[in-house]
Amino acid sequence: MAHRSIAHLNGSAPQQAEAFPAATVALIGALHGRFEARRQALLQARLDRQTRLNDGRERLDFRADTAALRTGDWQVASIPTSLRRRRVEITGPVDPKMVINALNSGADVFMADFEDSTSPTWANLVTGQLSLRDAVRGTLTFSDERSGKHYALNERTAVLMARPRGLHLDERHVTVDGAVTSGFIVDATGYLMHNAAAQLASKHTPSLYVPKLERMEEAAFVDDVLSAIEEGAGVPQHSTKVTVLIETLPAAFEMDEILHALRHRIVGLNCGRWDYIFSAIKRQQADATFVTPDRSAMTMDKGFLAAYSQLLVKTCHHRGAFAMGGMAAFIPVKLDPAKNDAAFAKVRADKEREATNGHDGTWVAHPGLVELAMSVFQGVLGTHDNQLHVKRDDVIASRDALVAPVAGQRTEAGLRHNLRVGVTYLAAWLDGNGCVPIDHLMEDAATAEIARAQVWQWLHHGADVGGAPLTAARLRKTLDEETQALDGLRVREARELFLGMSLAPTLAEFLTIPAYALLQT
């Protein structure tokens, strides 16, 4: 008789049994037994490929074995009416106040994020599941004890989508025979078991954003997992729709393949620009010709970033899927009108580029930018809800263009910004806060990954930074200077982790994996 996988809740968060009822936990256990070995094999395949990339046995390119699929005449399934207008999407963590403000922001869509902008403490995850459950039913409220202000949902709100954690992240508070489970499966199962049937009953569409996929085999895994969750939730197959973030460099070479693997449920791809920069550095870590400039110089109109953005529009529209633009990380600067005007001008220019390139919508990180982004897309799209009619047949898929470096300087200020962002953000993440304003930018795990990946890259390739090569001694000295004004146990832990990963002989897959071991709740 086969062993039955039974999951258990190991946390102590209030309301955890309400967020993860017995039926949900049982389904997670069944999914673990069915899919965990396959998940681990997919993650190992990433590591094996990185080894081949590092020693020169492989280079990133379009797949030969799927050439017929890329040239074939096929389309994704029809997009539901409720998802056909996505001009502006706002993203943020899943705490009640953020969920209410985002749903009330005037954006078309709110992507409630269990991943890059949520520190995965068990209390945060439990609160997030209950917040989204109540939001779907229109009953979510929040009272701020400090200000005395009460928050409630408007009668008309943004469309809700949820982003579960990536395939690489574990959840230690739900275990099977003592083994950790998949953060993706825990988040997706919790969300859909609470909400899929309720959303379908009210003529809404259960929708997920799927992060950090690299290959079509991973997309097929997601499709199979979601089908199993749908079966467990008692909703029709393929009723859950997904948008996939193209935020890894390998995925840019498999956009057609990812769309095809998820063709019965996918509605679009998104330019996840910050993780994409990180992934490009990581996957090309051994390439001395791909040493990046300051993060501020890596804009979406340059090099490999411009190429992938335009190819994404062409690929999506050729297959009948949406091509979503990327994140504007700027936030309003309330006390400095000049800096505020400069930030808004950069956002406007970025959104104008996306709209004129054919994107169907874009992302912002703050409610104060919704109106600006909406006005830009309104000006380009006019009466159209989207730009599926913009085919971009002028775009040529080029392997070299997708790995073309971005020119620019590496400055002392850029180094210091990376160190300050990396340590400050990581300390906040370890303290339970996954979305942090730093230097008038909304930083999350993706931008922290850029910070530590660039420092590693500059150090290990001996890159010129501000007129001199970056050395380990200089890195330590500068890190001390940038963090001396910060204090606390979390800062010390963050500094030690950031420095250790920067000095390591190889660039680690993800910052959040070793950081999760330090997360105490």
Disulfide bonds with the S-S distance in Angstrom:
none
